[in-house]
Amino acid sequence: MADPATGRMWCSIPERFQLHIAMLALQFGYAGFHVVSRAALNMGISKIVFPVYRNILALLLLLPFAYFLEKKERPPLTLSLLVQFFLLAVVGITANQGFYLLGLDNTSPTFASAIQNSVPAITFLMAAVLRQALFLVKNNRSF
């Protein structure tokens, strides 16, 4: 996390330790989120309403940073871009959170924390299998 202009560190901790500390903080944040989500589900909050609250809170927290820090670098917002953002949010993020809450409602926060770390491995396996299937389809071969 060195400053590109001066090459100096922002603090006296070496960069590789900063990255480890950041990853550790992220994992603690995820674990805390799993516990808070489970507590909210136990209190009876709807699995549909909770992602809406979560996304509104994220929007309110991140909007000032996105607006002021990226003001000079971002492209202009067009209607097409806004529609794409909306569809990505509905199909990607909101569906992901809905399925996560559905699974959390049937399991524990410990299981949710453990299974979350397997997502990259499962994604890699799916990509490898689908790439092989696409190769076979292109070459008119059967499975």
C-alpha positions as CSV (number, residue, x, y, z in Angstrom):
1,M,0.0,0.0,0.0
2,A,2.7,2.4,-1.0
3,D,1.9,5.8,-2.4
4,P,2.6,5.6,-6.2
5,A,3.8,9.2,-6.4
6,T,6.4,9.0,-3.6
7,G,6.9,5.2,-3.2
8,R,6.6,5.7,0.6
9,M,4.5,3.5,2.9
10,W,1.3,5.0,4.4
11,C,2.3,3.6,7.8
12,S,5.3,1.8,9.3
13,I,3.8,-1.7,9.0
14,P,5.2,-3.6,5.9
15,E,2.8,-4.0,3.1
16,R,2.6,-7.8,3.3
17,F,1.5,-7.6,6.9
18,Q,-1.0,-4.9,6.0
19,L,-2.6,-7.3,3.5
20,H,-2.8,-10.1,6.1
21,I,-4.3,-7.7,8.6
22,A,-6.9,-6.5,6.1
23,M,-7.8,-10.1,5.2
24,L,-8.2,-11.0,8.8
25,A,-10.4,-8.0,9.4
26,L,-12.5,-9.0,6.4
27,Q,-13.0,-12.5,7.7
28,F,-14.0,-11.2,11.2
29,G,-16.4,-8.9,9.4
30,Y,-18.0,-11.7,7.5
31,A,-18.2,-13.9,10.6
32,G,-19.9,-11.0,12.4
33,F,-22.3,-10.6,9.5
34,H,-23.3,-14.2,9.6
35,V,-24.1,-14.0,13.3
36,V,-26.1,-10.8,12.9
37,S,-28.0,-12.2,10.0
38,R,-28.9,-15.3,11.9
39,A,-30.0,-13.2,14.9
40,A,-32.2,-11.1,12.5
41,L,-33.7,-14.3,11.0
42,N,-34.4,-15.6,14.5
43,M,-36.2,-12.4,15.3
44,G,-38.5,-13.0,12.4
45,I,-37.3,-10.5,9.7
46,S,-38.3,-11.5,6.2
47,K,-35.7,-13.1,3.9
48,I,-36.9,-10.7,1.2
49,V,-36.8,-7.5,3.3
50,F,-33.4,-8.1,4.8
51,P,-31.4,-7.9,1.5
52,V,-33.3,-4.7,0.7
53,Y,-32.3,-3.1,4.0
54,R,-28.7,-4.4,3.5
55,N,-28.4,-2.9,0.0
56,I,-29.9,0.4,1.0
57,L,-27.5,0.7,3.9
58,A,-24.6,-0.3,1.6
59,L,-25.7,2.4,-0.9
60,L,-25.9,5.1,1.7
61,L,-22.4,4.2,3.1
62,L,-20.6,3.8,-0.2
63,L,-22.3,6.5,-2.3
64,P,-20.3,9.5,-0.9
65,F,-17.0,7.6,-1.4
66,A,-17.9,6.6,-4.9
67,Y,-19.1,10.1,-5.8
68,F,-16.2,12.2,-4.4
69,L,-13.3,9.8,-4.9
70,E,-14.1,8.8,-8.5
71,K,-15.7,12.1,-9.6
72,K,-13.0,12.9,-12.2
73,E,-12.5,9.3,-13.5
74,R,-16.0,7.9,-13.9
75,P,-17.8,7.9,-17.2
76,P,-21.1,9.8,-17.4
77,L,-24.2,7.9,-16.2
78,T,-26.4,7.1,-19.1
79,L,-29.8,5.4,-19.0
80,S,-28.3,2.3,-20.5
81,L,-25.6,2.1,-17.8
82,L,-28.2,2.6,-15.1
83,V,-30.4,-0.2,-16.5
84,Q,-27.4,-2.5,-16.6
85,F,-26.5,-1.6,-13.0
86,F,-30.1,-2.3,-11.9
87,L,-30.2,-5.7,-13.7
88,L,-26.8,-6.7,-12.3
89,A,-28.0,-5.7,-8.8
90,V,-31.3,-7.6,-9.0
91,V,-30.0,-10.8,-10.7
92,G,-26.5,-11.0,-9.1
93,I,-26.3,-9.4,-5.7
94,T,-29.9,-9.6,-4.5
95,A,-30.4,-13.2,-5.7
96,N,-27.1,-14.2,-4.0
97,Q,-28.1,-12.6,-0.7
98,G,-31.6,-14.2,-0.9
99,F,-30.2,-17.7,-1.4
100,Y,-27.6,-17.0,1.3
101,L,-30.3,-16.1,3.8
102,L,-32.4,-19.1,2.7
103,G,-29.5,-21.4,3.4
104,L,-28.6,-19.6,6.7
105,D,-32.2,-20.0,7.9
106,N,-31.7,-23.8,7.5
107,T,-28.2,-24.0,8.9
108,S,-25.9,-22.2,11.3
109,P,-23.6,-19.2,11.1
110,T,-20.6,-21.5,11.6
111,F,-21.6,-23.6,8.5
112,A,-22.2,-20.4,6.5
113,S,-18.7,-19.1,7.4
114,A,-17.1,-22.4,6.5
115,I,-18.9,-22.9,3.2
116,Q,-18.2,-19.3,2.1
117,N,-14.5,-20.1,1.8
118,S,-15.3,-22.9,-0.7
119,V,-17.0,-20.6,-3.2
120,P,-13.8,-19.9,-5.2
121,A,-13.0,-23.6,-5.5
122,I,-16.6,-24.5,-6.5
123,T,-16.5,-21.6,-9.1
124,F,-13.3,-22.9,-10.5
125,L,-14.7,-26.5,-10.8
126,M,-17.8,-25.2,-12.5
127,A,-15.8,-23.1,-15.0
128,A,-13.6,-26.1,-15.8
129,V,-16.5,-28.5,-16.3
130,L,-18.4,-25.9,-18.4
131,R,-15.4,-25.1,-20.5
132,Q,-14.9,-28.8,-21.2
133,A,-18.6,-29.2,-22.1
134,L,-18.4,-26.2,-24.4
135,F,-15.3,-27.7,-26.1
136,L,-17.2,-30.9,-26.7
137,V,-20.3,-29.2,-28.1
138,K,-18.2,-27.1,-30.5
139,N,-16.5,-30.2,-31.8
140,N,-19.8,-32.1,-32.1
141,R,-18.8,-34.8,-29.6
142,S,-21.1,-36.3,-27.0
143,F,-20.4,-36.4,-23.2
